Amino acid sequence: MEEKERRLDTLVAELEALRSTLRMGGGERRIARQHAQGKLTARERVEALLDPGEPFVEVGLLVAHDRYDGQAPAAGVITGVGRVEGREVVVVANDATVKAGSWWPETITKILRAQEIAMRCRIPIIYLVDSAGVNLPYQGGVFPGQYGAARIFYYNSVMRRYLKVPQLAAVMGPCIAGGAYLPALSDVILMVEGTSFMGLGGPNLVKGATGQTVGQEELGGARVHTEVSGVAHYSVPDDATCVKRLRQLVSELPAARAIEPSGPGTAPTREASELAAILPDNHRQPYDMKAVLDVVLDGEGLDEFQPEYAGEMICGTGFIAGHPVGVIANRRTMVKDNREGPPRFGGIVYTESARKVAFFIETMNRRGTPLLFVQDVSGFMVGPQEEHAGIIRAGAEFVEAMATAAVPKLVLTINHASGAGYYAMAGQGFDPDFILSLPTGRMGVMEGESAVVALFSGQLERLKAEGKVPDEDLRTRMDEVRDDYERQLDARFAGARGFVDEVVTPAELRPALELLLRAALHNRGPHLGAFHLGSFDGERPAHG
């Protein structure tokens, strides 16, 4: 028991230490400089904006933490989902302590992800702008391409014209060049007197291009844009007033769709702290997935669907904070039932279980019940028995049912997320609404030992036939593959590349799921792709 607790506790402690470093942004010196300019830091602005005591799911905190020699914590932008005046919102805040808030390639990725959440959930998005623009040494990953910076403005436009997603922008520092279109394409623009600037070119560029000498305030300060150009709508004296005004504007938005739970919601039967004892000290060992669900679901627990059939896949219904959900989870113990042959391995998808899950997903989709995928999957079963049983077709039915389900889809990775099983369990490529992982999550095509077998089996078999053993060079190369896979399988690696929205601790798990489920439920339309236009309810293009 002590060893089990130590494993998860160690991973949580390592995660918290990394988070603490990343939340310092550019460090104490740059934070002090921001304060000396009369400005709050990005994190202080976000904290003041959000309702106190409410959960905040920071999407992409770990992104790029292991790149650029550590010079791009959180890719220089805070993105996440929280509540303002009791309403679920998305927040995007440039961190000016990180390279003056300039845009790295991953900054674009994070902003686009935040906008996609707002579009998918139909909830307001708030931009706190304080950025010097493109990080020029990395412009090749920022400026061009289908998912370059221009995509931000495309999403701005679609939200304004068709999706009717409220967009509020506060310019709280520089907002230069093409980046100025982000607030310009929002519904409301606030500017802070004396510290904000908005312009397609700064004073230096203007002088170089036209020969004119002009000051920053005269060129694009708060007074110019609220009194002369009319580009901005409100001028405020300082950051604190700006944030307070944003909260007021959110409170004045038309009432959001009422998200009423089916019941009051009850506390889970197990505490979050019990996860440390439930999950094994070795990720290959079995454990009780239903005990994990007792931590996640309301006290009513899981009403299991077909419990005696194809038990390696758990399907059933339950509640999160009173909201009904359909649950698909991988059992992680051996399963012996009425099927012929040996027991089935937990964490593996077989022909029968693939069809069982496909039917269950389609049933939940017809009912309009959101889906929660709890991943600990190693893949689909291989071998002549399964091939003859039609596992390819059964797997395709599973994937199609999941991919085309129009209800909200949330994903929680407990342990393994491997092979095609990861895809079928609502992998990122299928656009689930949100993906969370515990620190124990391991995402990759296969485990390191399997990769060693795949890469070196031919050499090892030849050596064995010759009565030889691997020499030091071969053993070193095999160890390097194991170590590299172990590094890439770490949940922090997935977080650094945006493969998950957030790596959460056990204590954060339930509040995060409650918040994200409520956010997703605001959109009663299809949850397919980054956004779904359906029939145009705004301006319809004219036809000749």
N, C-alpha and C positions, 0 to 999 in steps of 0.2 A: 504493500500500500504506500509506504513512504517513497519507494522508487517511482511509482506512478505519479504521485503528487509532485515529485521533484522534476520530472520531465516537463510537464506542462508549465509548472511554475517557473522553471528556468527559461523556457521559450517566451513566456509572458514578460519576465524581467528583461530579457534581451530586447524584446520589442519596445518596451517602455523606455529603455535607455536610448534606443535609436530615435524614437519619437521625440524625446526631450531635446536631443541634438537638433533634429530637423525643425522643431518649432521655434528654435532660436533664430531661424532664418540666416541672415548674414552675420550674426554675432552681436555681442554687447556693444561694440564700438559703433556699428551702423545703427543699432537701435537707439543709442544715445544721440546720434546725429539726427535721426528722424524726430526725436523729441525736441531737440534744439531748434528745429525748423518749425516748431509749433504743431507738429503732426502726430497723430496716433499711428502705431504700427498696424499692419494689416490684421494681425491677430487681435489686437485691441479693438479695432473697428468691428470685426466680425463678432467678437464677444459682446460688444455694446449693442449690436444690431439684433442679435438673437434673444429670444425670451429666456430669462434666467432660469436655471434649473432644468431646462429641457434638453433632451439628447441632441447631439450634432454628429452626424455621420460625415466625417471628412473623407471625401473621395480623392484618392490618389496622393495621400501624404507621403507615401514611400516612393513615389515615382521619381526616377532619375537619381535616387540617393547614392547609388553605386557607380555613377558616371561623372564625367567632368572633374575628376579628382575631388569630388565632394563639394564643388563650388555652386551647385544648383539644387540646394535643399528644396524639396517639394516642387521643383521646376519653377520656383519663383512665383507661384500662384496658389492661393487657397481656394479649393472648391469643395462643395459639400451640400448636404441637405439638412435643414433645421426648421425651426418654427419662429415666425415673427407675428406678434399679435395673435397667437394661437393658430396661425395658418402655416401649412407646410410650404417651404420655399427652397429654391436653389440659390446659393451664394457663390460669387466669383470675386476674389479680391487679390489684386496684384500686390506682391510683397516687395516694396521698394528697397528693403534692406538687402535683397539679393540682386546684384548687378542692376540697380536702379529699376527693378521690376521689369527688365527687358525680357523679350520672348525667346525662350529656347525652343527647339523642336517639340519637346515634351510639354511645354506650356500650351501650345496649340492643341495637342492631344487632350489635355485636361480641360481646357475651355470647351472644346467640342463635346467632350463627354458630359460636362455640366449642362450644356445646352440640350443635348439629347435627352437627358433626364427630365428637364423642364418640358420638352416637347412630348415625350412619351407619357409623362404624368399629368400634363396640362396644369402645371403649377407655376406661380410667378418666379422670375429669375432676377436677381439683383446684382449689378456689377459695381464694384468699388474699384475705380480705375486710378492707377498710380504707376505709370509705365513709361519708360524711355523709348519704347518701340522694339523693333527687331534687334536681337543680339547679333550684330553684323558678322562676327566670325562663323556663325552657324546659320546664316541666312538661307543656305541651300536646303536646310531641313525645315525652314519656317515659311518662306515666301511662296515657292512654287508648289504645284501638285494638286491633285483632286482634294486631298485633305490637308492642304496648307492653310495659311491664315485667311485666305479668301472664303474658306468654308464657314468661318465664324459669321461673316456678314451675310452669307447665303442663309444660314440658320436664323440670324436676326430677321431677315426679310420674310422668311416663311412664317415665323412666329407672329410677326406684325400683321401680315396680309391675310393669312389663311387660318392659323391655329388659334389666334386671339389669346396667346399667352402673354400676360403682362410682363413688360421688361422695364425695370427702373435702373437708371445709371447715375452714379455720383462720381464726378471727376474731382479727385482729392489730391491730385498731383499732376505731373505731366501726362499728356495724352496726345501723342505726336504721330504725324504721317497717316498711313492707312488705318492705324489703330483708332483714329478719331471717328471712324465710321461705326465702331461698336456703340458708343453712346448715341451718335446721330441716328442710328437705326433703332433706338429704344423709344419707349413711349414718353418718358420723362427724363430730363437731364438736370441734375443739381451740380453747382460748382462752388468750391470753397474759395472765399476771397483771400487773395494774397499768396496762396500756395498752389492753386490749380492753373493749368494751361491746356488749351486745346487748339491745335492747329495742324494743317497739312505739312507745314514746315516750321522749324524753330527760327529764332533770330539769326543764327549763323547761316542757315540754309538760305534764308531770304536775302541776306547780304551777298552771299556768293552768287545767287541766281539773278538778283535784280539790282544789286548795288545799294539798296536801301538799308539804312540803319534804323532799327526799331527795337524797343524794349519788349520783354516778354508779356508784361501786363497789357501794354498798348496793342500788341499783336493778337493775343488770344486769351487774355485773362477773364475772370468771372464777370467783371463789369462790361467788358466788350461784348461778350456773348449773351448776356442777359439784357443789355440796354441798346446795343448797336446792331449786331448781326441777327439777334433773335434765335440763335441756334440753341442756346440753353434756356431753361425755364425758370429756375430758381437760383438765387445767390444766397449763400449762408456764410456766417462769419468764421466758423471753425468746424473741425471734424466732429466734435460732440454734437453740435447743433445739426450738422448734416445727417448723422445717423439717426438722431431723434426725428428729423423731418422724414426720413425714409420710412421709419416705423409708422408715422402718421399716414403716409401715402399708402402703405400696405393696408392699414386699417380702413381706408376709404375705398378700397377696391370693392367691386360688387361681390356679394356673398358667394363663397365657394360652394360647390356641390356638397351637400350634407353627407358625411361618411358615418353612417350609424352602424354600430356593431349589432350582431344578432342578440347579444346578451351583455351583461355587465363585465364579463371577463373575470377569470379567477387566476390566482397565482399557480404557477407550475407545482407539481408534486415534488420536484427535486430542485435544490438550490443550484445556482450556476457554479458555485465552488465545488460541487460534487463531480463536475466533469473531469477534474484532475484524477479522481479515483476511478472513474468509469473508463477513461481512455487508457490503453495499455502503455507500458514503458517502451515497448518495441512496436513500431508501426505495423509489423507483419503479424502480430498476435491478434487473436479474436477479442471481441468485446460485445456488449449488449447494446445494439443500436436503439432498441426501444427505451433504454434508460436515458440515452441522449435525447430522445424525443420528449421524455418526461421533463427535461430541463427547458426545452424549447416551447412546448405547447402549454396551453392553459390547463388547469387542473382536471378538466374532463378527460384529458388524455387522448389517445388515438383510437378511433373506431375503425378497426382494420378491415380492409376489403379483401375477400378471398384469403383468409389467413392460413388455410390448410393447403393452398395450391401455389406452387412455384414460390416457396417462401424465401428464396434468396433475394427477392425484391419485395420490400414492404410498401404497400399502398394503403391509404386510409384517409379519413377526414378528421379534423380537429379544429381548434380555435387558437388564434393569437390575439390577445387583448379583446376577445369577444368576436373577432372577425373570422368567419369560416375559411379554412384553407384545405386544399387537397395535398397530401404529403406523399412523395415518392422518395424512398430511402433504400440504401443498400444494406442488407443484413450482413454482419461480419462474423457469423459463426457457420459451421458446417450444417447443412440441411439434409435430413433424411426423411423422405416422404413416400408416397405411393408410386413414384416413378421408378422404372426399372433401372438397374445399374447402381453404381456407387453413390454415396452422398454427394450433394452439390456443394461447391465451394462458395462461401459467402464473398460478396464483392465482385462476383462474376455474373454476367448476364447470359442466361441460357435462352433457348428458343421459346419455351413456355413462358418464362418470366418477361421476355420482351413483348409478347403478345398480350400478356396480362396488363402490363403497364400501358401499352398503347390503348387498350380498351378503357382503362381507368382515366387516362388523360382526356380522351374524347368525351367521356361521361362528365367529367368536371368542366370541360369547355362548354358543353351544352347547358350546364347549370349556371355558368358564369362564375364558378368558384376559382379564386386564385390558386396557383400551384407553388408549392415549396419543394424544391429538389434538395435533398440532403445527401451530398456526394461522399462516398467512400468506395470508389469503383476502380477495379483493376483492368476491366475490359470485357469483351465478349468471349464466350467459350469457343475454343478451336478444336478441331479433330473430326474424324469421319462421322461419328455419331451425330454431332451437331450440324455438320454440313448436309448430311442426308436428311436431317429433320427440317432443313430450310432456314437455318439461322440468318442467312443473308437477307431473305425476304422478311423474316420476323423483325430483324434489327432495323430494316428500312421502314417497317410499319411503326416501330417505336419512334424513330427519328422524325418521320413525317408528322405523326400525331403531336409530338413536342414542338416541332418547328412551326406548325400551323395553328396551334392553340392561340386563341386571341385574348385569353385572360392574362392578368399580370403573372409574371413568373419571377420568383426569387430563388436564389441559389445559395446554399451554405456548404462549403467544403470542410469536412471534418478531418479527412486523412488523405487517402489516395484520390487523384483525379487523373486517370491514366487511360491511354488508348482511345479506341472508338467509344468506349463506355463513357468517357468524359464528354464526348460530343453529345451522345444520346441523353445524358443527364443535364441538358440545357447548358452546354458549354458556351463560352463567350461569343463564338461565331454565330450563334443563333439568337443573339440580342435579347437575353433575359433582361428584365427590368433592373435587377441589382444582383451583384455577386459579392458575397462575404466569405471570408475564410477564417478559421481559427488559426493560431500560430502553428498548429500541427499539420496544416494542409500541405500536400505534396503534389504539385501539378507537373506532369511531364508525360511524354509518350510511353515511357517505361521506367522501371527502377534501374539503378546503376548496375546491379548484378546481372539483370537481364540484358543490358546493353553490352556488358563485357562478354556474355555468352554469344550475343549476336555478332560482335565484331571479331572475336578471337577464337571462336569454336573450331574453325578449320585448322588453325595453327595448333591448338591444344590437342585435337584429335590426332594430328600427324605426330606430334611429340609422344603421345601415349602409345601409338602404334610402334614407334621406334624405341619404346622403353625409356624415354627421356622425360625430364621435367622442365618447366619453363625456366629460362635463364633470368638473370637479374634485369636485363633490359626489357624483356617481355613482361615480367612482373611489375616493373616500374610503369610501363605504359598502361597495363591493366589497372593499376592503382590510380593513375592519373584520370582514367575514364571514370572510375568509381567516384573519385573526389569531385570531378567536374559535374557529374550528374547529381551528386549530393548537394552541391552548391545551387544548381539550377532548380532542384526540386523544392528548395526552401520556400516557404510562403512569402518571405521577404523579397525573394527574387521575383516572384509573380507580382507582388505589389509594386516593385520598382519598375515593372514594364506595363503596368496598368491592366494586367490579366485579371485582377480582382479589384473591386471598388475600395474595399478596406479590409485589412487584417484586424480582426476584433479580438479582444480578450473575452473570457467567459462572462465577466461581469457586464460587459457592453452588449452581449449578444442579443438578449431579449429586447432591451430598449431600442437597439438598432433595427431589429426586425419589425417591431411595432411601428416605428416611425416610417420606415421605407414602405411597409405594406399600406399604411394610410396614404402616403404620398401617391403610390401607384393607383389606389382606388379612386382618385379624383378623375381619372380618365375612364369614362364608361364605354368608350369606343375600343376598337381593336388595338391590342398591344403587339403590333407587328412592325419590325424595322425601327429606325430611329424616330420616325413619325409616320402618321397615316392620315392622308388628307381626306379620304372618302369623297363624298360629293361636296363640291364647293358651296360653302354657305356665305362666302364673301363675294367679291367681284368675279363674275364669270367672264373669261376671255370672249371677246366678240368674234363672231364668225361672219364672213362675207356672204 
